[in-house]
Amino acid sequence: MNLINLTNHPYKMWSEQQTEATRQYDKVVDYPFPNVVPQSTEKDISLLADEIVEDVINNYGLQITVHIMGEFTLCYALIKRFQQRNITCIASCTERNVTENANCEKIVRFEFKQFRRYE
């Protein structure tokens, strides 16, 4: 079974810990999460979700797990559609570490902890 990485975080950039958590899959396939402009309507989101789900299924079949992270309304629409087809969707769970440098700029680092199913 393949893991479809429907995010803006390419697999090759993942930490060793996150990569290790994917060992149960045959392959991880990057599928870039699209940019969603704030002016998008609910209909725009719905049509985009339909298009993405159809493309993913046509290219990778139904025996997949989809890692989804991105703009919230599109994530919700995608997860609903995948789950209606009995496709498991997961999120990456991270610990957010924030430090502030001498210029009062925040530096944010995310440390992967686990994948969690959308339920």
Phi and psi in radians as a Rosetta constraint file:
Dihedral C 1 N 2 CA 2 C 2 CIRCULARHARMONIC -1.625 0.35
Dihedral N 2 CA 2 C 2 N 3 CIRCULARHARMONIC 2.650 0.35
Dihedral C 2 N 3 CA 3 C 3 CIRCULARHARMONIC -1.820 0.35
Dihedral N 3 CA 3 C 3 N 4 CIRCULARHARMONIC 2.092 0.35
Dihedral C 3 N 4 CA 4 C 4 CIRCULARHARMONIC -1.619 0.35
Dihedral N 4 CA 4 C 4 N 5 CIRCULARHARMONIC 2.070 0.35
Dihedral C 4 N 5 CA 5 C 5 CIRCULARHARMONIC -1.633 0.35
Dihedral N 5 CA 5 C 5 N 6 CIRCULARHARMONIC 1.502 0.35
Dihedral C 5 N 6 CA 6 C 6 CIRCULARHARMONIC -1.596 0.35
Dihedral N 6 CA 6 C 6 N 7 CIRCULARHARMONIC 1.290 0.35
Dihedral C 6 N 7 CA 7 C 7 CIRCULARHARMONIC -2.562 0.35
Dihedral N 7 CA 7 C 7 N 8 CIRCULARHARMONIC -3.111 0.35
Dihedral C 7 N 8 CA 8 C 8 CIRCULARHARMONIC -1.816 0.35
Dihedral N 8 CA 8 C 8 N 9 CIRCULARHARMONIC 0.392 0.35
Dihedral C 8 N 9 CA 9 C 9 CIRCULARHARMONIC -2.129 0.35
Dihedral N 9 CA 9 C 9 N 10 CIRCULARHARMONIC 1.631 0.35
Dihedral C 9 N 10 CA 10 C 10 CIRCULARHARMONIC -1.000 0.35
Dihedral N 10 CA 10 C 10 N 11 CIRCULARHARMONIC 2.500 0.35
Dihedral C 10 N 11 CA 11 C 11 CIRCULARHARMONIC -0.928 0.35
Dihedral N 11 CA 11 C 11 N 12 CIRCULARHARMONIC -0.695 0.35
Dihedral C 11 N 12 CA 12 C 12 CIRCULARHARMONIC -1.120 0.35
Dihedral N 12 CA 12 C 12 N 13 CIRCULARHARMONIC -0.263 0.35
Dihedral C 12 N 13 CA 13 C 13 CIRCULARHARMONIC -1.711 0.35
Dihedral N 13 CA 13 C 13 N 14 CIRCULARHARMONIC -0.021 0.35
Dihedral C 13 N 14 CA 14 C 14 CIRCULARHARMONIC -1.245 0.35
Dihedral N 14 CA 14 C 14 N 15 CIRCULARHARMONIC 2.690 0.35
Dihedral C 14 N 15 CA 15 C 15 CIRCULARHARMONIC -1.221 0.35
Dihedral N 15 CA 15 C 15 N 16 CIRCULARHARMONIC 2.862 0.35
Dihedral C 15 N 16 CA 16 C 16 CIRCULARHARMONIC -1.049 0.35
Dihedral N 16 CA 16 C 16 N 17 CIRCULARHARMONIC -0.685 0.35
Dihedral C 16 N 17 CA 17 C 17 CIRCULARHARMONIC -1.116 0.35
Dihedral N 17 CA 17 C 17 N 18 CIRCULARHARMONIC -0.738 0.35
Dihedral C 17 N 18 CA 18 C 18 CIRCULARHARMONIC -1.232 0.35
Dihedral N 18 CA 18 C 18 N 19 CIRCULARHARMONIC -0.696 0.35
Dihedral C 18 N 19 CA 19 C 19 CIRCULARHARMONIC -1.060 0.35
Dihedral N 19 CA 19 C 19 N 20 CIRCULARHARMONIC -0.754 0.35
Dihedral C 19 N 20 CA 20 C 20 CIRCULARHARMONIC -1.034 0.35
Dihedral N 20 CA 20 C 20 N 21 CIRCULARHARMONIC -0.620 0.35
Dihedral C 20 N 21 CA 21 C 21 CIRCULARHARMONIC -1.211 0.35
Dihedral N 21 CA 21 C 21 N 22 CIRCULARHARMONIC -0.166 0.35
Dihedral C 21 N 22 CA 22 C 22 CIRCULARHARMONIC -1.740 0.35
Dihedral N 22 CA 22 C 22 N 23 CIRCULARHARMONIC 0.094 0.35
Dihedral C 22 N 23 CA 23 C 23 CIRCULARHARMONIC -1.036 0.35
Dihedral N 23 CA 23 C 23 N 24 CIRCULARHARMONIC -0.389 0.35
Dihedral C 23 N 24 CA 24 C 24 CIRCULARHARMONIC -1.292 0.35
Dihedral N 24 CA 24 C 24 N 25 CIRCULARHARMONIC -0.214 0.35
Dihedral C 24 N 25 CA 25 C 25 CIRCULARHARMONIC -1.702 0.35
Dihedral N 25 CA 25 C 25 N 26 CIRCULARHARMONIC 2.630 0.35
Dihedral C 25 N 26 CA 26 C 26 CIRCULARHARMONIC -1.164 0.35
Dihedral N 26 CA 26 C 26 N 27 CIRCULARHARMONIC -0.722 0.35
Dihedral C 26 N 27 CA 27 C 27 CIRCULARHARMONIC -2.726 0.35
Dihedral N 27 CA 27 C 27 N 28 CIRCULARHARMONIC 2.621 0.35
Dihedral C 27 N 28 CA 28 C 28 CIRCULARHARMONIC -1.895 0.35
Dihedral N 28 CA 28 C 28 N 29 CIRCULARHARMONIC 2.203 0.35
Dihedral C 28 N 29 CA 29 C 29 CIRCULARHARMONIC -2.004 0.35
Dihedral N 29 CA 29 C 29 N 30 CIRCULARHARMONIC 2.120 0.35
Dihedral C 29 N 30 CA 30 C 30 CIRCULARHARMONIC -1.317 0.35
Dihedral N 30 CA 30 C 30 N 31 CIRCULARHARMONIC 2.288 0.35
Dihedral C 30 N 31 CA 31 C 31 CIRCULARHARMONIC -2.337 0.35
Dihedral N 31 CA 31 C 31 N 32 CIRCULARHARMONIC 1.696 0.35
Dihedral C 31 N 32 CA 32 C 32 CIRCULARHARMONIC -0.999 0.35
Dihedral N 32 CA 32 C 32 N 33 CIRCULARHARMONIC 2.316 0.35
Dihedral C 32 N 33 CA 33 C 33 CIRCULARHARMONIC -1.242 0.35
Dihedral N 33 CA 33 C 33 N 34 CIRCULARHARMONIC 2.280 0.35
Dihedral C 33 N 34 CA 34 C 34 CIRCULARHARMONIC -1.276 0.35
Dihedral N 34 CA 34 C 34 N 35 CIRCULARHARMONIC 2.723 0.35
Dihedral C 34 N 35 CA 35 C 35 CIRCULARHARMONIC -1.272 0.35
Dihedral N 35 CA 35 C 35 N 36 CIRCULARHARMONIC 2.299 0.35
Dihedral C 35 N 36 CA 36 C 36 CIRCULARHARMONIC -2.006 0.35
Dihedral N 36 CA 36 C 36 N 37 CIRCULARHARMONIC 1.981 0.35
Dihedral C 36 N 37 CA 37 C 37 CIRCULARHARMONIC -1.332 0.35
Dihedral N 37 CA 37 C 37 N 38 CIRCULARHARMONIC 2.597 0.35
Dihedral C 37 N 38 CA 38 C 38 CIRCULARHARMONIC -1.039 0.35
Dihedral N 38 CA 38 C 38 N 39 CIRCULARHARMONIC -0.415 0.35
Dihedral C 38 N 39 CA 39 C 39 CIRCULARHARMONIC -1.387 0.35
Dihedral N 39 CA 39 C 39 N 40 CIRCULARHARMONIC -0.084 0.35
Dihedral C 39 N 40 CA 40 C 40 CIRCULARHARMONIC -1.064 0.35
Dihedral N 40 CA 40 C 40 N 41 CIRCULARHARMONIC 2.404 0.35
Dihedral C 40 N 41 CA 41 C 41 CIRCULARHARMONIC -1.582 0.35
Dihedral N 41 CA 41 C 41 N 42 CIRCULARHARMONIC 2.981 0.35
Dihedral C 41 N 42 CA 42 C 42 CIRCULARHARMONIC -1.042 0.35
Dihedral N 42 CA 42 C 42 N 43 CIRCULARHARMONIC -0.655 0.35
Dihedral C 42 N 43 CA 43 C 43 CIRCULARHARMONIC -1.143 0.35
Dihedral N 43 CA 43 C 43 N 44 CIRCULARHARMONIC -0.727 0.35
Dihedral C 43 N 44 CA 44 C 44 CIRCULARHARMONIC -1.001 0.35
Dihedral N 44 CA 44 C 44 N 45 CIRCULARHARMONIC -0.801 0.35
Dihedral C 44 N 45 CA 45 C 45 CIRCULARHARMONIC -1.105 0.35
Dihedral N 45 CA 45 C 45 N 46 CIRCULARHARMONIC -0.764 0.35
Dihedral C 45 N 46 CA 46 C 46 CIRCULARHARMONIC -1.076 0.35
Dihedral N 46 CA 46 C 46 N 47 CIRCULARHARMONIC -0.802 0.35
Dihedral C 46 N 47 CA 47 C 47 CIRCULARHARMONIC -1.133 0.35
Dihedral N 47 CA 47 C 47 N 48 CIRCULARHARMONIC -0.716 0.35
Dihedral C 47 N 48 CA 48 C 48 CIRCULARHARMONIC -1.123 0.35
Dihedral N 48 CA 48 C 48 N 49 CIRCULARHARMONIC -0.738 0.35
Dihedral C 48 N 49 CA 49 C 49 CIRCULARHARMONIC -1.084 0.35
Dihedral N 49 CA 49 C 49 N 50 CIRCULARHARMONIC -0.774 0.35
Dihedral C 49 N 50 CA 50 C 50 CIRCULARHARMONIC -1.020 0.35
Dihedral N 50 CA 50 C 50 N 51 CIRCULARHARMONIC -0.776 0.35
Dihedral C 50 N 51 CA 51 C 51 CIRCULARHARMONIC -1.107 0.35
Dihedral N 51 CA 51 C 51 N 52 CIRCULARHARMONIC -0.780 0.35
Dihedral C 51 N 52 CA 52 C 52 CIRCULARHARMONIC -1.166 0.35
Dihedral N 52 CA 52 C 52 N 53 CIRCULARHARMONIC -0.809 0.35
Dihedral C 52 N 53 CA 53 C 53 CIRCULARHARMONIC -1.066 0.35
Dihedral N 53 CA 53 C 53 N 54 CIRCULARHARMONIC -0.772 0.35
Dihedral C 53 N 54 CA 54 C 54 CIRCULARHARMONIC -1.069 0.35
Dihedral N 54 CA 54 C 54 N 55 CIRCULARHARMONIC -0.766 0.35
Dihedral C 54 N 55 CA 55 C 55 CIRCULARHARMONIC -1.124 0.35
Dihedral N 55 CA 55 C 55 N 56 CIRCULARHARMONIC -0.780 0.35
Dihedral C 55 N 56 CA 56 C 56 CIRCULARHARMONIC -1.081 0.35
Dihedral N 56 CA 56 C 56 N 57 CIRCULARHARMONIC -0.842 0.35
Dihedral C 56 N 57 CA 57 C 57 CIRCULARHARMONIC -1.141 0.35
Dihedral N 57 CA 57 C 57 N 58 CIRCULARHARMONIC -0.722 0.35
Dihedral C 57 N 58 CA 58 C 58 CIRCULARHARMONIC -1.094 0.35
Dihedral N 58 CA 58 C 58 N 59 CIRCULARHARMONIC -0.597 0.35
Dihedral C 58 N 59 CA 59 C 59 CIRCULARHARMONIC -1.581 0.35
Dihedral N 59 CA 59 C 59 N 60 CIRCULARHARMONIC -0.497 0.35
Dihedral C 59 N 60 CA 60 C 60 CIRCULARHARMONIC -2.216 0.35
Dihedral N 60 CA 60 C 60 N 61 CIRCULARHARMONIC -0.057 0.35
Dihedral C 60 N 61 CA 61 C 61 CIRCULARHARMONIC 1.406 0.35
Dihedral N 61 CA 61 C 61 N 62 CIRCULARHARMONIC -2.945 0.35
Dihedral C 61 N 62 CA 62 C 62 CIRCULARHARMONIC -1.716 0.35
Dihedral N 62 CA 62 C 62 N 63 CIRCULARHARMONIC -0.264 0.35
Dihedral C 62 N 63 CA 63 C 63 CIRCULARHARMONIC -1.572 0.35
Dihedral N 63 CA 63 C 63 N 64 CIRCULARHARMONIC 1.188 0.35
Dihedral C 63 N 64 CA 64 C 64 CIRCULARHARMONIC -2.422 0.35
Dihedral N 64 CA 64 C 64 N 65 CIRCULARHARMONIC 2.873 0.35
Dihedral C 64 N 65 CA 65 C 65 CIRCULARHARMONIC -2.108 0.35
Dihedral N 65 CA 65 C 65 N 66 CIRCULARHARMONIC 2.459 0.35
Dihedral C 65 N 66 CA 66 C 66 CIRCULARHARMONIC -2.033 0.35
Dihedral N 66 CA 66 C 66 N 67 CIRCULARHARMONIC 2.121 0.35
Dihedral C 66 N 67 CA 67 C 67 CIRCULARHARMONIC -1.568 0.35
Dihedral N 67 CA 67 C 67 N 68 CIRCULARHARMONIC 1.968 0.35
Dihedral C 67 N 68 CA 68 C 68 CIRCULARHARMONIC -2.104 0.35
Dihedral N 68 CA 68 C 68 N 69 CIRCULARHARMONIC 2.147 0.35
Dihedral C 68 N 69 CA 69 C 69 CIRCULARHARMONIC -2.549 0.35
Dihedral N 69 CA 69 C 69 N 70 CIRCULARHARMONIC 2.308 0.35
Dihedral C 69 N 70 CA 70 C 70 CIRCULARHARMONIC 2.908 0.35
Dihedral N 70 CA 70 C 70 N 71 CIRCULARHARMONIC -2.706 0.35
Dihedral C 70 N 71 CA 71 C 71 CIRCULARHARMONIC -1.025 0.35
Dihedral N 71 CA 71 C 71 N 72 CIRCULARHARMONIC 2.277 0.35
Dihedral C 71 N 72 CA 72 C 72 CIRCULARHARMONIC -1.027 0.35
Dihedral N 72 CA 72 C 72 N 73 CIRCULARHARMONIC -0.793 0.35
Dihedral C 72 N 73 CA 73 C 73 CIRCULARHARMONIC -1.208 0.35
Dihedral N 73 CA 73 C 73 N 74 CIRCULARHARMONIC -0.613 0.35
Dihedral C 73 N 74 CA 74 C 74 CIRCULARHARMONIC -1.254 0.35
Dihedral N 74 CA 74 C 74 N 75 CIRCULARHARMONIC -0.683 0.35
Dihedral C 74 N 75 CA 75 C 75 CIRCULARHARMONIC -0.975 0.35
Dihedral N 75 CA 75 C 75 N 76 CIRCULARHARMONIC -0.848 0.35
Dihedral C 75 N 76 CA 76 C 76 CIRCULARHARMONIC -1.020 0.35
Dihedral N 76 CA 76 C 76 N 77 CIRCULARHARMONIC -0.809 0.35
Dihedral C 76 N 77 CA 77 C 77 CIRCULARHARMONIC -1.114 0.35
Dihedral N 77 CA 77 C 77 N 78 CIRCULARHARMONIC -0.722 0.35
Dihedral C 77 N 78 CA 78 C 78 CIRCULARHARMONIC -1.153 0.35
Dihedral N 78 CA 78 C 78 N 79 CIRCULARHARMONIC -0.818 0.35
Dihedral C 78 N 79 CA 79 C 79 CIRCULARHARMONIC -1.043 0.35
Dihedral N 79 CA 79 C 79 N 80 CIRCULARHARMONIC -0.794 0.35
Dihedral C 79 N 80 CA 80 C 80 CIRCULARHARMONIC -0.972 0.35
Dihedral N 80 CA 80 C 80 N 81 CIRCULARHARMONIC -0.829 0.35
Dihedral C 80 N 81 CA 81 C 81 CIRCULARHARMONIC -1.183 0.35
Dihedral N 81 CA 81 C 81 N 82 CIRCULARHARMONIC -0.738 0.35
Dihedral C 81 N 82 CA 82 C 82 CIRCULARHARMONIC -1.131 0.35
Dihedral N 82 CA 82 C 82 N 83 CIRCULARHARMONIC -0.787 0.35
Dihedral C 82 N 83 CA 83 C 83 CIRCULARHARMONIC -1.109 0.35
Dihedral N 83 CA 83 C 83 N 84 CIRCULARHARMONIC -0.587 0.35
Dihedral C 83 N 84 CA 84 C 84 CIRCULARHARMONIC -1.075 0.35
Dihedral N 84 CA 84 C 84 N 85 CIRCULARHARMONIC -0.369 0.35
Dihedral C 84 N 85 CA 85 C 85 CIRCULARHARMONIC -1.798 0.35
Dihedral N 85 CA 85 C 85 N 86 CIRCULARHARMONIC 0.282 0.35
Dihedral C 85 N 86 CA 86 C 86 CIRCULARHARMONIC 1.049 0.35
Dihedral N 86 CA 86 C 86 N 87 CIRCULARHARMONIC 0.601 0.35
Dihedral C 86 N 87 CA 87 C 87 CIRCULARHARMONIC -1.758 0.35
Dihedral N 87 CA 87 C 87 N 88 CIRCULARHARMONIC 2.214 0.35
Dihedral C 87 N 88 CA 88 C 88 CIRCULARHARMONIC -1.269 0.35
Dihedral N 88 CA 88 C 88 N 89 CIRCULARHARMONIC 2.369 0.35
Dihedral C 88 N 89 CA 89 C 89 CIRCULARHARMONIC -2.092 0.35
Dihedral N 89 CA 89 C 89 N 90 CIRCULARHARMONIC 2.408 0.35
Dihedral C 89 N 90 CA 90 C 90 CIRCULARHARMONIC -2.266 0.35
Dihedral N 90 CA 90 C 90 N 91 CIRCULARHARMONIC 2.753 0.35
Dihedral C 90 N 91 CA 91 C 91 CIRCULARHARMONIC -2.079 0.35
Dihedral N 91 CA 91 C 91 N 92 CIRCULARHARMONIC 2.641 0.35
Dihedral C 91 N 92 CA 92 C 92 CIRCULARHARMONIC -1.557 0.35
Dihedral N 92 CA 92 C 92 N 93 CIRCULARHARMONIC 2.332 0.35
Dihedral C 92 N 93 CA 93 C 93 CIRCULARHARMONIC -1.875 0.35
Dihedral N 93 CA 93 C 93 N 94 CIRCULARHARMONIC 2.224 0.35
Dihedral C 93 N 94 CA 94 C 94 CIRCULARHARMONIC -2.285 0.35
Dihedral N 94 CA 94 C 94 N 95 CIRCULARHARMONIC 2.798 0.35
Dihedral C 94 N 95 CA 95 C 95 CIRCULARHARMONIC -1.759 0.35
Dihedral N 95 CA 95 C 95 N 96 CIRCULARHARMONIC 2.235 0.35
Dihedral C 95 N 96 CA 96 C 96 CIRCULARHARMONIC -1.608 0.35
Dihedral N 96 CA 96 C 96 N 97 CIRCULARHARMONIC 2.072 0.35
Dihedral C 96 N 97 CA 97 C 97 CIRCULARHARMONIC -1.981 0.35
Dihedral N 97 CA 97 C 97 N 98 CIRCULARHARMONIC 2.117 0.35
Dihedral C 97 N 98 CA 98 C 98 CIRCULARHARMONIC -2.056 0.35
Dihedral N 98 CA 98 C 98 N 99 CIRCULARHARMONIC 2.295 0.35
Dihedral C 98 N 99 CA 99 C 99 CIRCULARHARMONIC -2.235 0.35
Dihedral N 99 CA 99 C 99 N 100 CIRCULARHARMONIC 2.759 0.35
Dihedral C 99 N 100 CA 100 C 100 CIRCULARHARMONIC -2.092 0.35
Dihedral N 100 CA 100 C 100 N 101 CIRCULARHARMONIC 2.313 0.35
Dihedral C 100 N 101 CA 101 C 101 CIRCULARHARMONIC -1.587 0.35
Dihedral N 101 CA 101 C 101 N 102 CIRCULARHARMONIC -3.074 0.35
Dihedral C 101 N 102 CA 102 C 102 CIRCULARHARMONIC -1.099 0.35
Dihedral N 102 CA 102 C 102 N 103 CIRCULARHARMONIC -0.407 0.35
Dihedral C 102 N 103 CA 103 C 103 CIRCULARHARMONIC -1.577 0.35
Dihedral N 103 CA 103 C 103 N 104 CIRCULARHARMONIC 0.226 0.35
Dihedral C 103 N 104 CA 104 C 104 CIRCULARHARMONIC 1.096 0.35
Dihedral N 104 CA 104 C 104 N 105 CIRCULARHARMONIC 0.493 0.35
Dihedral C 104 N 105 CA 105 C 105 CIRCULARHARMONIC -1.672 0.35
Dihedral N 105 CA 105 C 105 N 106 CIRCULARHARMONIC 2.394 0.35
Dihedral C 105 N 106 CA 106 C 106 CIRCULARHARMONIC -1.492 0.35
Dihedral N 106 CA 106 C 106 N 107 CIRCULARHARMONIC 2.382 0.35
Dihedral C 106 N 107 CA 107 C 107 CIRCULARHARMONIC -2.024 0.35
Dihedral N 107 CA 107 C 107 N 108 CIRCULARHARMONIC 2.091 0.35
Dihedral C 107 N 108 CA 108 C 108 CIRCULARHARMONIC -1.949 0.35
Dihedral N 108 CA 108 C 108 N 109 CIRCULARHARMONIC 2.250 0.35
Dihedral C 108 N 109 CA 109 C 109 CIRCULARHARMONIC -2.178 0.35
Dihedral N 109 CA 109 C 109 N 110 CIRCULARHARMONIC 2.405 0.35
Dihedral C 109 N 110 CA 110 C 110 CIRCULARHARMONIC -1.932 0.35
Dihedral N 110 CA 110 C 110 N 111 CIRCULARHARMONIC 2.234 0.35
Dihedral C 110 N 111 CA 111 C 111 CIRCULARHARMONIC -1.912 0.35
Dihedral N 111 CA 111 C 111 N 112 CIRCULARHARMONIC 2.023 0.35
Dihedral C 111 N 112 CA 112 C 112 CIRCULARHARMONIC -1.066 0.35
Dihedral N 112 CA 112 C 112 N 113 CIRCULARHARMONIC 2.399 0.35
Dihedral C 112 N 113 CA 113 C 113 CIRCULARHARMONIC -2.066 0.35
Dihedral N 113 CA 113 C 113 N 114 CIRCULARHARMONIC -0.762 0.35
Dihedral C 113 N 114 CA 114 C 114 CIRCULARHARMONIC -2.974 0.35
Dihedral N 114 CA 114 C 114 N 115 CIRCULARHARMONIC 2.933 0.35
Dihedral C 114 N 115 CA 115 C 115 CIRCULARHARMONIC -1.686 0.35
Dihedral N 115 CA 115 C 115 N 116 CIRCULARHARMONIC 2.549 0.35
Dihedral C 115 N 116 CA 116 C 116 CIRCULARHARMONIC -2.333 0.35
Dihedral N 116 CA 116 C 116 N 117 CIRCULARHARMONIC 2.377 0.35
Dihedral C 116 N 117 CA 117 C 117 CIRCULARHARMONIC -1.235 0.35
Dihedral N 117 CA 117 C 117 N 118 CIRCULARHARMONIC 2.493 0.35
Dihedral C 117 N 118 CA 118 C 118 CIRCULARHARMONIC -1.361 0.35
Dihedral N 118 CA 118 C 118 N 119 CIRCULARHARMONIC 2.148 0.35
